[in-house]
């Protein structure tokens, strides 16, 4: 069976087990020129949702099932899931990300939607919010937003991905499920990886092995990081953070291995109307504390004018 077929079969089982039937669509963007896959689930107020590096739309499946009243557009970023590849260059990633998010909003016909972003997706959303005031109506950052905030540590397995030749080779290798789950544990947390449904792990394991995905992720990691630390142009300055005016919450795991909430707090304080919520868990707190994260996110969306399209209690 082809790699893509295996991925789709595992993805279908995962969403079915969660009681969801996603609608698949593709966005053919012109600037930047890339083809993105979107899985849209639920009904109600639209949300645009961005995953983290080496992940895919499937990583949100169990959690978005707990957010009734919303139409979640789960975007697969370039070189992730079944989206098309892209070659990143050092010094050009931020501009790419801003144009990418603009293109996604336009293609989805959402002039100013609420956004949820994890890790890399959170960094792209923050860069965009700083450079495009008014285009994002409400912002949720779950997990440390990649290397956007000062003080982030580049750790394994991400540091190995920054190395030319080694990065793509590592990603494309047919890693056994047990070993792949352990690598996910290093990037998210051991508890999050251990609790992941088998189908979710299978989707992610198949997705990173796609040739175009491996090249994309390796070029991205090299473009935003050196082996030990972020490249300076990846990290947001106090001035950058001060330009963000959209109501924003950070939902950070107390044990995030890349930057602890206490270390992130001074930078978050530079953002007007931003609040920090600490929850149990590591870099993927919605996987470990789904109910708490869902309550935090829903309260923020309600407070910023995006309550569910119906009263869940009724």
DRENZALUM-724150 format. One record per residue: residue number from 1; x, y, z of N, C-alpha, C in turn. Coordinates in pm, whole numbers. Layout:
N
SITE   i    n_u    n_v    n_w   ca_u   ca_v   ca_w    c_u    c_v    c_w
SITE NUM      X      Y      Z      X      Y      Z      X      Y      Z
...
//
This chain:
314
SITE   i    n_u    n_v    n_w   ca_u   ca_v   ca_w    c_u    c_v    c_w
SITE   1     84   -119      0      0      0      0     88    125      0
SITE   2     54    225    -80    131    346    -86    126    422     45
SITE   3    231    502     69    243    578    192    122    668    213
SITE   4     79    737    110    -35    827    122   -163    751    153
SITE   5   -179    633     96   -298    553    125   -299    508    270
SITE   6   -183    469    321   -174    430    462   -211    548    553
SITE   7   -160    664    516   -191    784    594   -340    811    595
SITE   8   -402    806    477   -545    837    468   -629    735    545
SITE   9   -592    609    539   -668    507    611   -663    530    761
SITE  10   -542    557    813   -528    583    957   -602    710    996
SITE  11   -596    812    913   -664    939    940   -816    920    945
SITE  12   -869    843    851  -1012    818    848  -1058    746    974
SITE  13   -982    646   1017  -1017    575   1141  -1015    669   1261
SITE  14   -914    757   1267   -902    850   1379  -1021    944   1386
SITE  15  -1053   1009   1275  -1165   1104   1277  -1298   1033   1302
SITE  16  -1314    912   1249  -1437    836   1273  -1451    803   1421
SITE  17  -1342    760   1483  -1344    729   1626  -1380    851   1710
SITE  18  -1348    971   1657  -1379   1095   1729  -1518   1149   1694
SITE  19  -1590   1077   1611  -1724   1120   1572  -1724   1235   1474
SITE  20  -1616   1248   1396  -1603   1359   1303  -1594   1309   1159
SITE  21  -1650   1388   1067  -1639   1359    924  -1584   1484    856
SITE  22  -1453   1496    843  -1395   1617    786  -1422   1633    638
SITE  23  -1435   1757    595  -1442   1790    453  -1302   1829    408
SITE  24  -1250   1762    306  -1117   1790    256  -1123   1892    142
SITE  25  -1032   1989    146  -1019   2084     36   -872   2121     19
SITE  26   -840   2180    -94   -703   2223   -121   -704   2371   -159
SITE  27   -608   2444   -106   -592   2586   -137   -467   2601   -224
SITE  28   -484   2647   -345   -371   2670   -435   -333   2817   -427
SITE  29   -236   2847   -342   -196   2985   -321    -99   3029   -431
SITE  30   -103   3158   -460    -18   3215   -564    107   3278   -503
SITE  31     93   3343   -387    205   3412   -324    200   3389   -173
SITE  32    279   3293   -123    375   3208   -192    304   3098   -271
SITE  33    373   3046   -373    313   2944   -458    326   2808   -389
SITE  34    217   2761   -333    218   2634   -262     75   2583   -253
SITE  35     60   2453   -248    -72   2391   -236    -90   2338    -95
SITE  36   -195   2385    -28   -220   2347    111   -348   2264    122
SITE  37   -342   2161    204   -460   2079    233   -526   2129    360
SITE  38   -659   2132    359   -737   2176    475   -843   2071    504
SITE  39   -853   2030    631   -963   1946    676  -1054   2033    762
SITE  40  -1179   2045    722  -1275   2129    793  -1376   2041    865
SITE  41  -1393   2065    995  -1481   1982   1077  -1574   2070   1160
SITE  42  -1692   2013   1192  -1787   2082   1276  -1867   2185   1200
SITE  43  -1954   2256   1273  -2036   2361   1214  -2047   2475   1315
SITE  44  -2061   2595   1263  -2071   2711   1350  -1971   2818   1315
SITE  45  -1921   2890   1416  -1827   2999   1394  -1695   2946   1339
SITE  46  -1639   3009   1236  -1516   2958   1176  -1393   2985   1262
SITE  47  -1306   2886   1269  -1176   2898   1333  -1071   2851   1233
SITE  48   -957   2919   1229   -844   2872   1149   -741   2816   1247
SITE  49   -698   2692   1222   -614   2621   1318   -485   2576   1251
SITE  50   -371   2614   1311   -239   2579   1258   -166   2486   1354
SITE  51   -111   2377   1303    -39   2279   1384    109   2319   1399
SITE  52    184   2237   1474    326   2257   1493    409   2177   1394
SITE  53    541   2194   1403    632   2132   1307    628   1980   1320
SITE  54    634   1910   1208    626   1765   1189    489   1707   1225
SITE  55    391   1791   1255    257   1741   1288    165   1756   1166
SITE  56     36   1739   1185    -60   1744   1075   -198   1772   1132
SITE  57   -296   1790   1045   -432   1821   1089   -485   1718   1187
SITE  58   -446   1592   1169   -498   1483   1253   -467   1500   1400
SITE  59   -363   1577   1433   -324   1591   1573   -430   1665   1654
SITE  60   -521   1736   1586   -626   1810   1656   -755   1730   1672
SITE  61   -767   1615   1605   -896   1548   1593   -969   1526   1726
SITE  62   -910   1459   1825   -986   1436   1948  -1024   1565   2019
SITE  63   -937   1666   2009   -960   1789   2084  -1068   1875   2021
SITE  64  -1068   1892   1888  -1171   1977   1826  -1309   1913   1841
SITE  65  -1313   1784   1865  -1442   1720   1890  -1505   1771   2020
SITE  66  -1425   1833   2107  -1476   1889   2233  -1510   2037   2218
SITE  67  -1506   2090   2096  -1536   2232   2072  -1658   2246   1982
SITE  68  -1775   2200   2026  -1894   2214   1941  -1930   2361   1921
SITE  69  -1998   2388   1811  -2038   2525   1782  -1939   2600   1698
SITE  70  -1833   2530   1655  -1730   2593   1571  -1705   2510   1446
SITE  71  -1670   2578   1340  -1626   2516   1215  -1475   2533   1210
SITE  72  -1401   2430   1246  -1256   2437   1256  -1192   2401   1122
SITE  73  -1119   2495   1065  -1044   2470    941   -902   2432    981
SITE  74   -871   2303    975   -743   2250   1018   -646   2255    900
SITE  75   -562   2355    898   -473   2378    784   -345   2297    802
SITE  76   -306   2226    697   -175   2159    697    -74   2250    629
SITE  77     24   2294    706    123   2389    657    211   2326    549
SITE  78    285   2405    473    368   2349    365    459   2237    416
SITE  79    463   2127    338    548   2015    375    502   1938    497
SITE  80    374   1945    528    317   1872    641    189   1803    594
SITE  81    159   1689    654     40   1615    615     44   1586    466
SITE  82    -63   1624    395    -70   1603    251    -64   1734    174
SITE  83     -8   1838    236     14   1964    166    138   1954     78
SITE  84    151   2049    -12    265   2050   -103    391   2098    -37
SITE  85    506   2073   -100    635   2111    -42    668   2258    -64
SITE  86    771   2302      7    822   2437     -9    968   2437     38
SITE  87   1051   2518    -26   1191   2528     16   1212   2661     87
SITE  88   1248   2652    215   1268   2772    296   1414   2817    290
SITE  89   1433   2949    301   1567   3006    302   1584   3092    427
SITE  90   1703   3086    486   1732   3168    603   1711   3316    569
SITE  91   1646   3386    660   1621   3528    642   1493   3559    568
SITE  92   1424   3457    516   1304   3482    437   1180   3413    492
SITE  93   1193   3344    606   1081   3265    657    969   3354    709
SITE  94   1005   3460    779    900   3544    837    814   3609    728
SITE  95    877   3663    627    800   3724    517    711   3619    451
SITE  96    766   3498    431    687   3389    374    564   3361    461
SITE  97    585   3353    593    476   3318    683    364   3421    680
SITE  98    401   3548    676    300   3654    673    219   3645    544
SITE  99    285   3626    431    213   3614    304    131   3485    299
SITE 100    184   3380    360    112   3252    364    -20   3266    439
SITE 101    -16   3327    556   -139   3342    636   -237   3434    564
SITE 102   -187   3541    502   -275   3626    421   -347   3542    314
SITE 103   -268   3459    244   -324   3378    137   -427   3278    187
SITE 104   -402   3219    304   -496   3123    362   -628   3192    396
SITE 105   -620   3308    461   -742   3381    496   -821   3416    370
SITE 106   -750   3463    268   -819   3502    144   -883   3382     76
SITE 107   -810   3270     70   -862   3151      3   -982   3093     76
SITE 108   -984   3106    208  -1097   3057    287  -1210   3159    294
SITE 109  -1189   3277    235  -1287   3386    237  -1320   3426    380
SITE 110  -1216   3441    460  -1230   3482    600  -1145   3608    620
SITE 111  -1207   3726    610  -1129   3851    617  -1052   3870    747
SITE 112  -1112   3828    860  -1047   3848    989  -1096   3743   1088
SITE 113  -1045   3620   1077  -1095   3511   1160  -1020   3500   1293
SITE 114  -1077   3426   1389  -1001   3385   1506   -906   3271   1466
SITE 115   -790   3267   1531   -686   3172   1495   -637   3099   1619
SITE 116   -614   2968   1604   -549   2887   1706   -421   2832   1644
SITE 117   -308   2852   1711   -183   2803   1655    -97   2735   1760
SITE 118    -42   2620   1723     48   2548   1812    191   2558   1761
SITE 119    286   2590   1847    428   2587   1817    459   2665   1689
SITE 120    501   2597   1582    530   2664   1456    409   2745   1409
SITE 121    290   2687   1420    169   2758   1380    144   2881   1464
SITE 122    179   2874   1594    166   2990   1681    266   3099   1642
SITE 123    388   3059   1606    488   3157   1564    444   3226   1435
SITE 124    397   3148   1337    349   3209   1213    235   3308   1243
SITE 125    145   3270   1333     31   3356   1366     76   3484   1436
SITE 126    175   3474   1525    225   3593   1594    298   3686   1498
SITE 127    383   3630   1411    450   3712   1311    346   3787   1226
SITE 128    242   3715   1185    139   3774   1102     64   3883   1177
SITE 129     30   3858   1303    -45   3956   1381     35   4085   1400
SITE 130    168   4072   1414    253   4190   1431    261   4272   1302
SITE 131    261   4205   1188    279   4273   1060    149   4308    989
SITE 132     38   4247   1030    -90   4270    964   -198   4302   1068
SITE 133   -190   4416   1134   -290   4449   1236   -431   4450   1177
SITE 134   -523   4388   1251   -663   4384   1208   -702   4262   1128
SITE 135   -606   4185   1077   -642   4070    996   -680   3949   1080
SITE 136   -628   3940   1203   -667   3833   1295   -756   3894   1403
SITE 137   -873   3835   1425   -969   3893   1519   -946   3847   1662
SITE 138   -893   3728   1680   -871   3671   1813   -765   3562   1796
SITE 139   -672   3556   1892   -558   3465   1874   -536   3380   1998
SITE 140   -518   3250   1976   -485   3154   2080   -353   3087   2042
SITE 141   -254   3096   2129   -126   3029   2108   -116   2916   2209
SITE 142   -109   2793   2160   -101   2676   2249     39   2618   2240
SITE 143    104   2604   2355    242   2558   2355    335   2672   2314
SITE 144    460   2665   2358    558   2767   2322    559   2786   2170
SITE 145    545   2913   2121    535   2936   1976    670   2923   1906
SITE 146    716   2798   1895    843   2768   1826    954   2855   1883
SITE 147   1019   2936   1799   1131   3017   1847   1097   3166   1842
SITE 148    968   3200   1851    927   3339   1841    967   3421   1963
SITE 149    970   3361   2082    996   3435   2204   1141   3418   2248
SITE 150   1201   3522   2304   1340   3512   2350   1357   3405   2456
SITE 151   1472   3338   2453   1507   3240   2556   1479   3097   2520
SITE 152   1423   3072   2400   1388   2935   2361   1515   2851   2341
SITE 153   1507   2726   2382   1615   2629   2361   1580   2538   2244
SITE 154   1673   2523   2151   1656   2428   2040   1708   2294   2088
SITE 155   1620   2198   2101   1652   2069   2162   1632   1956   2061
SITE 156   1685   1840   2096   1658   1720   2018   1510   1683   2033
SITE 157   1449   1629   1926   1508   1593   1798   1514   1707   1696
SITE 158   1463   1827   1734   1458   1937   1638   1597   1983   1596
SITE 159   1693   1983   1688   1826   2032   1655   1889   1948   1544
SITE 160   1867   1818   1545   1924   1733   1439   1865   1766   1302
SITE 161   1741   1815   1300   1676   1848   1173   1738   1969   1107
SITE 162   1816   2049   1181   1877   2168   1123   1999   2135   1036
SITE 163   2049   2013   1045   2173   1975    978   2143   1929    835
SITE 164   2203   1995    734   2180   1952    595   2215   1804    577
SITE 165   2142   1737    493   2154   1595    460   2102   1509    575
SITE 166   2154   1532    698   2108   1453    811   1960   1475    838
SITE 167   1915   1601    832   1775   1631    863   1677   1555    776
SITE 168   1685   1569    642   1592   1495    557   1604   1343    571
SITE 169   1728   1294    587   1748   1149    601   1681   1097    727
SITE 170   1694   1171    836   1633   1129    962   1481   1126    950
SITE 171   1424   1227    885   1279   1235    873   1224   1126    782
SITE 172   1297   1091    677   1247    994    579   1267    849    621
SITE 173   1348    826    721   1377    688    760   1251    619    811
SITE 174   1230    492    777   1110    417    820   1119    379    968
SITE 175   1097    477   1054   1112    457   1198   1001    368   1253
SITE 176   1033    265   1329    928    182   1392    837    266   1481
SITE 177    713    221   1495    614    296   1571    663    326   1713
SITE 178    723    229   1778    767    248   1917    873    357   1927
SITE 179    968    358   1832   1074    459   1831   1017    596   1795
SITE 180    925    598   1698    865    725   1657    786    787   1771
SITE 181    715    705   1847    639    756   1961    734    817   2064
SITE 182    853    755   2081    952    809   2175   1003    946   2126
SITE 183   1023    961   1994   1065   1089   1939    958   1196   1959
SITE 184    832   1157   1941    723   1250   1968    725   1293   2115
SITE 185    760   1201   2201    769   1232   2343    876   1336   2373
SITE 186    986   1331   2298   1090   1431   2316   1044   1569   2273
SITE 187    964   1574   2166    918   1702   2115    798   1759   2186
SITE 188    711   1672   2238    588   1716   2305    597   1693   2455
SITE 189    592   1569   2494    617   1521   2630    594   1371   2627
SITE 190    661   1295   2712    639   1150   2714    493   1113   2738
SITE 191    426   1189   2827    286   1157   2858    197   1180   2737
SITE 192    218   1292   2665    137   1320   2548    155   1213   2441
SITE 193    280   1173   2419    307   1071   2317    248    937   2358
SITE 194    257    902   2485    206    774   2532     54    764   2516
SITE 195    -15    877   2532   -161    878   2526   -216    897   2386
SITE 196   -131    924   2289   -180    945   2152   -244    819   2098
SITE 197   -360    830   2035   -418    713   1969   -322    656   1865
SITE 198   -325    526   1848   -236    462   1750   -254    521   1611
SITE 199   -379    552   1574   -405    606   1441   -339    743   1423
SITE 200   -338    825   1527   -273    956   1518   -123    940   1497
SITE 201    -62    850   1573     81    825   1557    111    776   1416
SITE 202     24    690   1364     47    636   1230     39    745   1124
SITE 203    -58    837   1136    -69    948   1042     60   1030   1043
SITE 204    106   1067   1161    225   1151   1173    350   1078   1123
SITE 205    357    948   1153    473    868   1112    480    857    960
SITE 206    364    843    895    362    834    750    388    971    687
SITE 207    333   1076    747    343   1209    688    487   1259    682
SITE 208    564   1241    788    701   1295    788    789   1223    687
SITE 209    752   1101    648    834   1025    555    812   1066    409
SITE 210    709   1142    379    690   1188    242    812   1270    200
SITE 211    862   1243     80    988   1304     36    983   1456     42
SITE 212    876   1514    -12    863   1659    -11    851   1716    129
SITE 213    785   1641    217    771   1687    356    906   1690    426
SITE 214    983   1584    409   1114   1577    475   1203   1692    431
SITE 215   1206   1719    301   1288   1829    250   1239   1964    304
SITE 216   1107   1981    307   1050   2107    354   1085   2132    499
SITE 217   1059   2032    584   1083   2050    728   1231   2074    755
SITE 218   1318   1999    689   1462   2017    710   1506   2157    668
SITE 219   1454   2206    554   1492   2341    510   1438   2446    606
SITE 220   1318   2423    660   1259   2516    756   1340   2521    885
SITE 221   1375   2403    938   1451   2399   1063   1587   2466   1047
SITE 222   1650   2445    930   1779   2508    905   1763   2659    888
SITE 223   1651   2702    833   1630   2845    805   1599   2925    930
SITE 224   1537   2864   1031   1501   2941   1151   1593   2915   1269
SITE 225   1674   2808   1263   1759   2770   1376   1901   2741   1332
SITE 226   1994   2758   1425   2121   2689   1415   2105   2561   1497
SITE 227   2213   2485   1514   2199   2359   1586   2157   2380   1731
SITE 228   2206   2486   1795   2183   2506   1938   2082   2614   1972
SITE 229   2063   2711   1882   1976   2823   1918   1907   2879   1794
SITE 230   1799   2957   1816   1730   3017   1703   1819   3119   1630
SITE 231   1795   3136   1501   1859   3246   1430   1797   3378   1480
SITE 232   1876   3483   1492   1826   3609   1549   1702   3664   1481
SITE 233   1691   3650   1348   1575   3707   1279   1447   3628   1305
SITE 234   1458   3510   1367   1338   3432   1399   1271   3481   1527
SITE 235   1351   3540   1616   1302   3578   1749   1241   3718   1743
SITE 236   1123   3734   1802   1053   3861   1800   1115   3957   1901
SITE 237   1133   4080   1860   1185   4184   1947   1073   4242   2033
SITE 238   1110   4323   2132   1008   4391   2212    919   4478   2123
SITE 239    979   4540   2022    902   4623   1930    802   4538   1851
SITE 240    847   4421   1804    756   4330   1732    637   4293   1820
SITE 241    668   4252   1943    561   4208   2034    466   4323   2065
SITE 242    519   4443   2077    437   4559   2109    342   4598   1998
SITE 243    370   4552   1875    281   4584   1762    159   4491   1756
SITE 244    159   4384   1833     45   4291   1831    -69   4351   1912
SITE 245   -179   4378   1847   -294   4440   1914   -413   4347   1927
SITE 246   -411   4231   1859   -523   4138   1866   -532   4078   2006
SITE 247   -652   4060   2061   -666   3992   2191   -607   3851   2182
SITE 248   -512   3821   2270   -433   3699   2258   -424   3629   2392
SITE 249   -433   3496   2389   -401   3417   2508   -293   3316   2471
SITE 250   -207   3291   2567   -107   3186   2557   -146   3076   2655
SITE 251   -166   2956   2604   -199   2839   2686    -75   2750   2685
SITE 252      8   2764   2788    138   2699   2789    145   2591   2896
SITE 253    206   2479   2860    226   2371   2955    334   2406   3057
SITE 254    310   2373   3180    407   2406   3286    540   2337   3264
SITE 255    540   2227   3190    664   2152   3167    709   2160   3022
SITE 256    674   2268   2953    717   2282   2813    869   2277   2807
SITE 257    928   2183   2731   1073   2167   2732   1148   2278   2659
SITE 258   1079   2358   2580   1147   2460   2501   1153   2595   2572
SITE 259   1050   2627   2651   1049   2750   2729    938   2738   2832
SITE 260    973   2749   2957    873   2739   3064    790   2867   3070
SITE 261    666   2858   3119    580   2977   3125    643   3094   3199
SITE 262    714   3068   3308    777   3178   3382    879   3251   3297
SITE 263    947   3176   3208   1046   3237   3120    980   3314   3005
SITE 264    862   3268   2966    789   3335   2857    714   3458   2904
SITE 265    682   3466   3032    595   3572   3084    645   3713   3052
SITE 266    774   3746   3069    817   3883   3040    792   3924   2894
SITE 267    811   3832   2801    786   3864   2661    637   3880   2634
SITE 268    557   3791   2691    412   3800   2672    358   3931   2726
SITE 269    420   3981   2833    376   4107   2893    394   4226   2799
SITE 270    477   4210   2696    498   4318   2600    382   4329   2501
SITE 271    295   4228   2497    182   4227   2403     60   4287   2471
SITE 272      4   4389   2411   -118   4447   2466   -231   4345   2460
SITE 273   -313   4340   2563   -431   4252   2569   -395   4104   2565
SITE 274   -272   4067   2600   -233   3926   2604   -238   3875   2746
SITE 275   -280   3749   2760   -284   3684   2891   -218   3547   2880
SITE 276   -160   3505   2990    -93   3375   2996   -170   3282   3088
SITE 277   -201   3163   3038   -263   3058   3119   -166   2941   3126
SITE 278   -132   2899   3245    -47   2782   3265   -135   2661   3291
SITE 279   -107   2552   3220   -184   2429   3237    -86   2313   3253
SITE 280   -137   2202   3300    -53   2084   3313    -15   2033   3174
SITE 281    109   1987   3163    152   1929   3037    280   1990   2986
SITE 282    324   1941   2870    447   1986   2809    420   2076   2691
SITE 283    478   2042   2575    469   2128   2458    337   2110   2382
SITE 284    264   2004   2409    133   1983   2347     26   1971   2454
SITE 285      0   2078   2530    -86   2066   2648   -229   2025   2618
SITE 286   -280   2052   2495   -418   2010   2466   -429   1857   2460
SITE 287   -317   1788   2443   -317   1642   2442   -319   1585   2583
SITE 288   -264   1658   2679   -257   1611   2818   -367   1670   2906
SITE 289   -407   1792   2879   -512   1859   2956   -620   1911   2861
SITE 290   -686   1819   2789   -780   1863   2685   -895   1947   2739
SITE 291   -953   1905   2850  -1066   1979   2905  -1027   2118   2951
SITE 292   -915   2129   3019   -869   2260   3067   -839   2351   2950
SITE 293   -767   2300   2849   -735   2381   2732   -861   2423   2657
SITE 294   -956   2333   2645  -1080   2366   2575  -1155   2478   2649
SITE 295  -1158   2471   2782  -1227   2575   2860  -1158   2710   2845
SITE 296  -1025   2709   2852   -949   2833   2837   -974   2896   2700
SITE 297   -968   2813   2596   -986   2863   2460  -1128   2913   2438
SITE 298  -1226   2834   2481  -1365   2875   2461  -1396   3004   2535
SITE 299  -1347   3019   2659  -1370   3143   2734  -1309   3263   2661
SITE 300  -1189   3244   2604  -1126   3354   2532  -1205   3389   2406
SITE 301  -1249   3287   2333  -1326   3314   2211  -1457   3384   2244
SITE 302  -1523   3341   2349  -1647   3409   2391  -1620   3554   2426
SITE 303  -1513   3578   2502  -1481   3714   2550  -1442   3807   2436
SITE 304  -1400   3750   2324  -1357   3833   2211  -1460   3833   2097
SITE 305  -1582   3791   2129  -1690   3801   2032  -1712   3680   1945
SITE 306  -1653   3565   1984  -1666   3445   1902  -1719   3327   1986
SITE 307  -1833   3350   2047  -1899   3242   2120  -1944   3135   2022
SITE 308  -1960   3011   2070  -2012   2906   1981  -2142   2950   1914
SITE 309  -2170   2893   1799  -2288   2933   1723  -2419   2890   1788
SITE 310  -2408   2808   1892  -2528   2768   1963  -2490   2750   2109
SITE 311  -2589   2752   2196  -2566   2732   2338  -2547   2584   2365
SITE 312  -2424   2543   2399  -2394   2401   2418  -2479   2342   2529
SITE 313  -2507   2421   2634  -2583   2370   2748  -2725   2335   2711
SITE 314  -2775   2397   2604  -2914   2369   2564  -2921   2245   2477
//
